[in-house]
Amino acid sequence: MSDRVCFPCTLCCAFFGVPELAKPAGMPCPHRVEAGCGIHSDRPQSCRNFECFWLMDDSFPEDLRPDLCGVVVSFNEDHDSVVIHVDPDRPDALSGEAGTQWIEALMTTFDPVFVVCGDDRMMIRRSPLDPSGQA
């Protein structure tokens, strides 16, 4: 269990739908303010239920906080793989050191890893081993 908090990050608020607010996925939340969420203490249950990987695990360094690195990592709906949501305003976010750190960390446990950036979608798979056991 992590002791981390969302503030000041609100990057997830741009990606996910919030049924209680009739906010569709991919649209910014009208309650995002410069210092975080304007309704954080009264936020809907779907917002309360969401935790990105950075928030869940203290072992991820501070520079992987979503608003700093430009990506939000979450489980997919079935929790059998993960999705890296890339900020469409920072489409090169995965090409830097933070992106490399996320992909390497996730690929050790998950296969596949999905990447979403705006309307673009991609799936990353582990390389299959050749018969000699080499990648």
Contact map, one row per residue, 1 for C-alpha under 8 A:
111000000000000000000000000000000000000000000000000000011000000000000000000000000000000000000000000000000000000000000000000000000000000
111100000000000000000000000000000000000000000000000000111100000000000000000000000000000000000000000000000000000000000000000000000000000
111110000000000000000000000000000000000000000000000000000100000000000000000000000000000000000000000000000000000000000000000000000000000
011111000000000000000000000000000000000000000000000000110100000000000000000000000000000000000000000000000000000000000000000000000000000
001111100000000000000000000000000000000000000000000000100000000000000000000000000000000000000000000000000000000000000000000000000000000
000111111100000000000000000000000001000000000000000000100000000000000000000000000000000000000000000000000000000000000000000000000000000
000011111100000000000000000000000011100000000000000000000000000000000000000000000000000000000000000000000000000000000000000000000000000
000001111100000000000000000000000111000000000000000000000000000000000000000000000000000000000000000000000000000000000000000000000000000
000001111110000000000000000000000001000000000000000000000000000011100000000000000000000000000000000000000000000000000000000000000000000
000001111111110000000000000000010001100000000000000000000000000000100000000000000000000000000000000000000000000000000000000000000000000
000000001111111000000000000000000000000000000000000000000000000001100111000000000000001000000000000000000000000000000000000000000000000
000000000111111100000000000000000000000000000000000100000000000001000001000000000000000000000000000000000000000000000000000000000000000
000000000111111100000000000110010000000000000000000000000000000000000000000000000000000000000000000000000000000000000000000000000000000
000000000111111100000000111110000000000000000000000000000000000000000000000000000000000000000000000000000000000000000000000000000000000
000000000011111110000000111100000000000000000000000000000000000000000000000000000000100000000000000000000000000000000000000000000000000
000000000001111111000001111000000000000000000000000000000000000000000000000000000000000000000000000000000000000000000000000000000000000
000000000000001111100111111000000000000000000000000000000000000000000000000000000000000000000000000000000000000000000000000000000000000
000000000000000111111111100000000000000000010110000000000000000000000000000000000000000000000000000000000000000000000000000000000000000
000000000000000011111111000000000000000000000100000000000000000000000000000000000000000000000000000000000000000000000000000000000000000
000000000000000001111110000000000000000000010100000000000000000000000000000000000000000000000000000000000000000000000000000000000000000
000000000000000001111110000000000000000000010000000000000000000000000000000000000000000000000000000000000000000000000000000000000000000
000000000000000011111111000000000000000000000000000000000000000000000000000000000000000000000000000000000000000000000000000000000000000
000000000000000011111111101010000000000000000000000000000000000000000000000000000000000000000000000000000000000000000000000000000000000
000000000000000111100111111000000000000000000000000000000000000000000000000000000000000000000000000000000000000000000000000000000000000
000000000000011111000011111000000000000000000000000000000000000000000000000000000000000000000000000000000000000000000000000000000000000
000000000000011110000001111100000000000000000000000000000000000000000000000000000000000000000000000000000000000000000100000000000000000
000000000000011110000011111110000000000000000000000000000000000000000000000000000000000000000000000000000000000000000000000000000000000
000000000000111000000000011111010000000000000000000000000000000000000000000000000000000000000000000000000000000000000000000000000000000
000000000000110000000010001111110000000000000000000000000000000000000000000000000000000000000000000000000000000000000000000000000000000
000000000000000000000000000111110000000000000000000000000000000000000000000000000000000000000000000000000000000000000000000000000000000
000000000000000000000000000011111000111000000000000000000000000000000000000000000000000000000000000000000000000000000000000000000000000
000000000100100000000000000111111101110000000000000000000000000000000000000000000000000000000000000000000000000000000000000000000000000
000000000000000000000000000000111111110000000000000000000000000000000000000000000000000000000000000000000000000000000000000000000000000
000000010000000000000000000000011111000000000000000000000000000000000000000000000000000000000000000000000000000000000000000000000000000
000000110000000000000000000000001111100000000000000000000000000000000000000000000000000000000000000000000000000000000000000000000000000
000001111100000000000000000000011111110100000000000000000000000000000000000000000000000000000000000000000000000000000000000000000000000
000000100100000000000000000000111011111100000000000000000000000000000000000000000000000000000000000000000000000000000000000000000000000
000000000000000000000000000000111001111100000000000000000000000000000000000000000000000000000000000000000000000000000000000000000000000
000000000000000000000000000000100000111111100000000000000000000000000000000000000000000000000000000000000000000000000000000000000000000
000000000000000000000000000000000001111111100000000000000000000000000000000000000000000000000000000000000000000000000000000000000000000
000000000000000000000000000000000000001111100000000000000000000000000000000000000000000000000000000000000000000000000000000000000000000
000000000000000000000000000000000000001111110000000000000000000000000000000000000000000000000000000000000000000000000000000000000000000
000000000000000000000000000000000000001111111011000000000000000000000000000000000000000000000000000000000000000000000000000000000000000
000000000000000001011000000000000000000001111111000000000000000000000000000000000000000000000000000000000000000000000000000000000000000
000000000000000000000000000000000000000000111111100000000000000000000000000000000000000000000000000000000000000000000000000000000000000
000000000000000001110000000000000000000000011111110000000000000000000000000000000000000000000000000000000000000000000000000000000000000
000000000000000001000000000000000000000000111111110000000000000000000000000000000000000000000000000000000000000000000000000000000000000
000000000000000000000000000000000000000000111111111000000000000000000000000000000000000000000000000000000000000000000000000000000000000
000000000000000000000000000000000000000000001111111000000000000000000000000000000000000000000000000000000000000000000000000000000000000
000000000000000000000000000000000000000000000111111100000000000000000000000000000000000000000000000000000000000000000000000000000000000
000000000000000000000000000000000000000000000001111110110000000000000000010000000000000000000000000000000000000000000000000000000000000
000000000001000000000000000000000000000000000000011111110000000000000001110000000000000000000000000000000000000000000000000000000000000
000000000000000000000000000000000000000000000000001111111000000000000001110000000000000000000000000000000000000000000000000000000000000
000000000000000000000000000000000000000000000000000111111101000111000000100000000000000000000000000000000000000000000000000000000000000
010111000000000000000000000000000000000000000000001111111100000010000000000000000000000000000000000000000000000000000000000000000000000
110100000000000000000000000000000000000000000000001111111100000000000000000000000000000000000000000000000000000000000000000000000000000
110000000000000000000000000000000000000000000000000011111111000000000000000000000000000000000000000000000000000000000000000000000000000
011100000000000000000000000000000000000000000000000001111111100000000000000000000000000000000000000000000000000000000000000000000000000
000000000000000000000000000000000000000000000000000000001111100000000000000000000000000000000000000000000000000000000000000000000000000
000000000000000000000000000000000000000000000000000001001111110100000000000000000000000000000000000000000000000000000000000000000000000
000000000000000000000000000000000000000000000000000000000111111110000000000000000000000000000000000000000000000000000000000000000000000
000000000000000000000000000000000000000000000000000000000001111110000000000000000000000000000000000000000000000000000000000000000000000
000000000000000000000000000000000000000000000000000000000000111110011000000000000000000000000000010000000000000000000000000000000000000
000000000000000000000000000000000000000000000000000001000001111111011000000000000000000000000000010001000000000000000000000000000000000
000000001000000000000000000000000000000000000000000001100000111111111000000000000000000000000000000000000000000000000000000000000000000
000000001011000000000000000000000000000000000000000001000000000111111111000000000000000000000000000000000000000000000000000000000000000
000000001110000000000000000000000000000000000000000000000000000011111110000000000000000000000000000000000000000000000000000000000000000
000000000000000000000000000000000000000000000000000000000000001111111100000000000000000000000000000000000000000000000000000000000000000
000000000000000000000000000000000000000000000000000000000000001111111110000000000000000000001000011000000000000000000000000000000000000
000000000010000000000000000000000000000000000000000000000000000001111111000000000000011001001000000000000000000000000000000000000000000
000000000010000000000000000000000000000000000000000000000000000001101111100000000001111000001100000000000000000000000000000000000000000
000000000011000000000000000000000000000000000000000110000000000001000111110000000001110000000000000000000000000000000000000000000000000
000000000000000000000000000000000000000000000000000111000000000000000011111000000111100000000000000000000000000000000000000000000000000
000000000000000000000000000000000000000000000000001110000000000000000001111100000111100000000000000000000000000000000000000000000000000
000000000000000000000000000000000000000000000000000000000000000000000000111111111110000000000000000000000000000000000000000000000000000
000000000000000000000000000000000000000000000000000000000000000000000000011111111110000000000000000000000000000000000000000000000000000
000000000000000000000000000000000000000000000000000000000000000000000000001111100000000000000000000000000000000000000000000000000000000
000000000000000000000000000000000000000000000000000000000000000000000000001111111000000000000000000000000000000000000000000000000000000
000000000000000000000000000000000000000000000000000000000000000000000000001111111100000000000000000000000000000000000000000000000000000
000000000000000000000000000000000000000000000000000000000000000000000000001101111100000000000000000000000000010000000000000000000000000
000000000000000000000000000000000000000000000000000000000000000000000000001101111110000000000000000000000000011111000000000000000000000
000000000000000000000000000000000000000000000000000000000000000000000000111100111111000000000000000000000100010111000000000000000000000
000000000000000000000000000000000000000000000000000000000000000000000000111100001111100000000000000000000000000011110000000000000000000
000000000000000000000000000000000000000000000000000000000000000000000011110000000111110000000000000000000000000011110000000000000000000
000000000000001000000000000000000000000000000000000000000000000000000011110000000011111000000000000000000000000000111000000000000000000
000000000000000000000000000000000000000000000000000000000000000000000111000000000001111101101100000000000000000000111100000000000000000
000000000010000000000000000000000000000000000000000000000000000000000110000000000000111111101000000000000000000000001100000000000000000
000000000000000000000000000000000000000000000000000000000000000000000000000000000000011111100000000000000000000000001100000000000000000
000000000000000000000000000000000000000000000000000000000000000000000000000000000000001111100000000000000000000000000000000000000000000
000000000000000000000000000000000000000000000000000000000000000000000100000000000000011111111000000000000000000000000000000000000000000
000000000000000000000000000000000000000000000000000000000000000000000000000000000000011111111100000000000000000000001000000000000000000
000000000000000000000000000000000000000000000000000000000000000000000000000000000000000001111111000000000000000000000000000000000000000
000000000000000000000000000000000000000000000000000000000000000000001110000000000000011001111111011000000000000000000000000000000000000
000000000000000000000000000000000000000000000000000000000000000000000010000000000000010000111111111100000000000000000000000000000000000
000000000000000000000000000000000000000000000000000000000000000000000000000000000000000000011111111100000000000000000000000000000000000
000000000000000000000000000000000000000000000000000000000000000000000000000000000000000000011111111100000000000000000000000000000000000
000000000000000000000000000000000000000000000000000000000000000000000000000000000000000000000111111110000000000000000000000000000000000
000000000000000000000000000000000000000000000000000000000000001100001000000000000000000000001111111111000000000000000000000000000000000
000000000000000000000000000000000000000000000000000000000000000000001000000000000000000000001111111111100000000000000000000000000000000
000000000000000000000000000000000000000000000000000000000000000000000000000000000000000000000111111111110000000000000000000000000000000
000000000000000000000000000000000000000000000000000000000000000000000000000000000000000000000000111111111000000000000000000000000000000
000000000000000000000000000000000000000000000000000000000000000100000000000000000000000000000000011111111100000000000000000000000000000
000000000000000000000000000000000000000000000000000000000000000000000000000000000000000000000000001111111110000000000000000000000000000
000000000000000000000000000000000000000000000000000000000000000000000000000000000000000000000000000111111111000000000000000000000000000
000000000000000000000000000000000000000000000000000000000000000000000000000000000000000000000000000011111111100000000000000000000000000
000000000000000000000000000000000000000000000000000000000000000000000000000000000100000000000000000001111111110010000000000000000000000
000000000000000000000000000000000000000000000000000000000000000000000000000000000000000000000000000000111111111110000000000011000000000
000000000000000000000000000000000000000000000000000000000000000000000000000000000000000000000000000000011111110000000000000000000000000
000000000000000000000000000000000000000000000000000000000000000000000000000000000000000000000000000000001111111000000000000000000000000
000000000000000000000000000000000000000000000000000000000000000000000000000000011100000000000000000000000111111110000000000000000000000
000000000000000000000000000000000000000000000000000000000000000000000000000000001000000000000000000000000010111110000000000111000000000
000000000000000000000000000000000000000000000000000000000000000000000000000000001100000000000000000000000010011111000000001111000000000
000000000000000000000000000000000000000000000000000000000000000000000000000000001111000000000000000000000110011111100000001110000000000
000000000000000000000000000000000000000000000000000000000000000000000000000000001111000000000000000000000000000111110000111100000000000
000000000000000000000000000000000000000000000000000000000000000000000000000000000011110000000000000000000000000011111000111100000000000
000000000000000000000000000000000000000000000000000000000000000000000000000000000011110000000000000000000000000001111111110000000000000
000000000000000000000000000000000000000000000000000000000000000000000000000000000000111100100000000000000000000000111111100000000000000
000000000000000000000000010000000000000000000000000000000000000000000000000000000000011100000000000000000000000000011111000000000000000
000000000000000000000000000000000000000000000000000000000000000000000000000000000000000000000000000000000000000000011111100000000000000
000000000000000000000000000000000000000000000000000000000000000000000000000000000000000000000000000000000000000000011111110000000000000
000000000000000000000000000000000000000000000000000000000000000000000000000000000000000000000000000000000000000001111011111000000000000
000000000000000000000000000000000000000000000000000000000000000000000000000000000000000000000000000000000000000001110001111100000000000
000000000000000000000000000000000000000000000000000000000000000000000000000000000000000000000000000000000000000111100000111110000000000
000000000000000000000000000000000000000000000000000000000000000000000000000000000000000000000000000000000000001111100000011111000000000
000000000000000000000000000000000000000000000000000000000000000000000000000000000000000000000000000000000010001110000000001111100000000
000000000000000000000000000000000000000000000000000000000000000000000000000000000000000000000000000000000010001100000000000111110000000
000000000000000000000000000000000000000000000000000000000000000000000000000000000000000000000000000000000000000000000000000011111000001
000000000000000000000000000000000000000000000000000000000000000000000000000000000000000000000000000000000000000000000000000001111100001
000000000000000000000000000000000000000000000000000000000000000000000000000000000000000000000000000000000000000000000000000000111111111
000000000000000000000000000000000000000000000000000000000000000000000000000000000000000000000000000000000000000000000000000000011111111
000000000000000000000000000000000000000000000000000000000000000000000000000000000000000000000000000000000000000000000000000000001111110
000000000000000000000000000000000000000000000000000000000000000000000000000000000000000000000000000000000000000000000000000000001111110
000000000000000000000000000000000000000000000000000000000000000000000000000000000000000000000000000000000000000000000000000000001111111
000000000000000000000000000000000000000000000000000000000000000000000000000000000000000000000000000000000000000000000000000000001111111
000000000000000000000000000000000000000000000000000000000000000000000000000000000000000000000000000000000000000000000000000000111100111
